[in-house]
Amino acid sequence: MTEKVEKWYPGEPREKVSPTRAILYVLTGLGILSGVIRLFFGLGATTNLSDAYPWGLWISFDVLTGVALAGGGFTMSAIIYVFNLKKFEPLLRPAKISAFLGYLMFVIGLFFDLGLPWRIWHPMVMWNPHSVLFEVAWCVMLYTTVLGTDVLIMALERFNKWEWVKFFRSIYVILIVAGIMLSTLHQSSLGALYLLLPQKMSELWATNALGPLFFVSAVVGGLSVVTLESLISARVYRREPELDLLSSLAKGLGAALLVYFAMKVTDLYARRVPIWALDWGHFLFYLEIFGTVALPALLLTFKEVRTSARGLMWCSGLAAFGVALNRFNVSWTAYGGYRAISYFPSAVEILVTVGLVAQGVLIFDFLTRNLPVYQHPSAELVS
């Protein structure tokens, strides 16, 4: 048996630093500086976190929102390999890259949020199988490794290391199954984590169904980000948007939104929760359920919306924003009636988060320009 390979040579990356990249570099630098300040001076001196608000912006956005919006990796894997919809394969590699970066944001955000960040490795050796956080920590570590292996395969293809590519492809089915299972476990567990003290939460979000709701909303977030990433990258890298694929994917996004809306309404009705009131918490609830779930689900039923780049951009943007809003509502808004004091993140917290997002965009841009993300090399085996 001999191996005949088709080598892949990437296009020359653009070396010119655009104004957008320059801004992202500045924001990344400010984020790094703020992170150093936090590590040197501690949480108390650099953040507005307290005993009343021990979890703030870094948990709500970097961890909860970052993981939810990174759901495109396991969602696209399930669509392609479980439901055998191979036509969506061109969307898989960008989804894996964005998912990998989302989980890196999770890890880095958690690192800064820990009081003793240098002990972040402790769950690896100090096991507490009765802890939800222990399960989340292990699932995130393992799934990030799976996503990192996907990126490694692309790098090996970039440098024509076909022997290693062949090896990883031979075990790829294991990586797929592991990725889907691990992501499913911790997406729901992050919701269950907030049920430890449900009596302190608003009834609008304190439900035993929070785990399944987190999982379904992560599917919504993943499909939304895959759509947004494809449309934005097509414009940035001057490619034709894959409207046929995205229009078909939008049907799945609309279905997921309808399922999520039905789950929310059924849960509220079953628990007899009064939802009509005029206060800030209820306004955010209405915005979440009607403005970012029901509205894009309704719009996606129209073919004219699903087949236009602008319509897809608006609907997927609303859905992604809705997932982020849900995570903030569960971790912030739901506790508004219990806590007597308010919380707003400090400049250090904001700059670290903005720097992480900017760094993620820069890394995505670098990997996209230097790895076969949109071009798929192949190694053909012949006897």
C-alpha positions, 0 to 999 in steps of 0.5 A: 500500500502506498500513499498518494497525497494531494499537498495543500499550499495556503495562499499568501496571508495578508501582512498589512495591519488594517485599522481593525486589526490595530484596534484589536491589538490595542484592546488585547494589550490593554486586556493583558495589562489589566490581567497582570494588574489583577494577578499582582493586586488581587481580586479585592483591589481590582474588581467590584466582586464581593461576598454578595456578588462573588461571581460577576462579569467573568463568570457571566460572560467569559464562562457562561456566555462563552461556552454557550456561544461555542456550542457550534462545535458539538452541534455541527458535529452532531448534524454532520456525523450523527444525522449524516447531513454531509452537505454541511461539512464546509461549515464544520472547521470554522465552527471547530475553530470558534468553539476552541476559542470560546473554550479558551475564553472560558479557561482564561476567564475562570483563571482570573476569577479564581481567588488562587488562580495558580490552583486551577489544576487542582480538579485533575488530582483532587477529585470530588465526584459529588460536586457539579463544578468538578464535573464541569471542570473535567468535561471542559478540560477534556472537550477543550483537548478534543477541540485542540486536537481538531486544530492540531489536525489542521496544522498538520495538514498545513505542513503536509504531515500526512502520516500524522493526519492519517493517524488522527483521522483513524481515531476521529470517530472517537473524538467526535463521540467524546466531543458531543458527549462531553459538551452535552454534559457540561452545557447542562451542568452549568445550568444545574450549578445555579440550582444549588440555592434556588430560593435566592433566585427569581421564579422566572429562572429558578427551575429544575429544567434549567439544565435542559434549557441551558443545553437547548439554548447552547444549540441555538447559540452554536447555530447562530454563531456558525451563521454569523461567522460564515457571513462575516468571514465571507465579507472580510475574506472576500468570499461568496457567502454560502447562502444555500447552506446557511439558509438550510441551517437556518431552518434548524435554527428556527426549529431549535428556537421554537423548541426552546420557546416551547420549553420555556413556556411549558415550564413557566405554566407548569410552575404557575409562575406569574410573568406579568409585572412592570419592573426591570427583571420582568422587562429583561425577561420579556426581552429575552423570551419575546425579542430574542427567541420568539421574534427570530423564530417567527422571522425564520419561517419566511423564505425571504428572510432565510435566503438573504444575508441581511435576514440571516445576520439579523436573526442569528444576531438576535438569537446569539444575543438572546443566549447571552442575555439568558446567561446574564439573567440567570447569573445576575438578574435572577438574584436582584431581589435577594441582594440588597446591594448592586454590582457593576464590573470594574474597569479591570474586569471590563478590559480583561473581558474585552481583551479576551474577545479581541484576542479571540478575533485575532487568533481566529483571523490568524488561523483562518489565514494560515490553516486549511479552514475553508480549503479541505486538503485530502490524502488519497490512499491507493493500492 
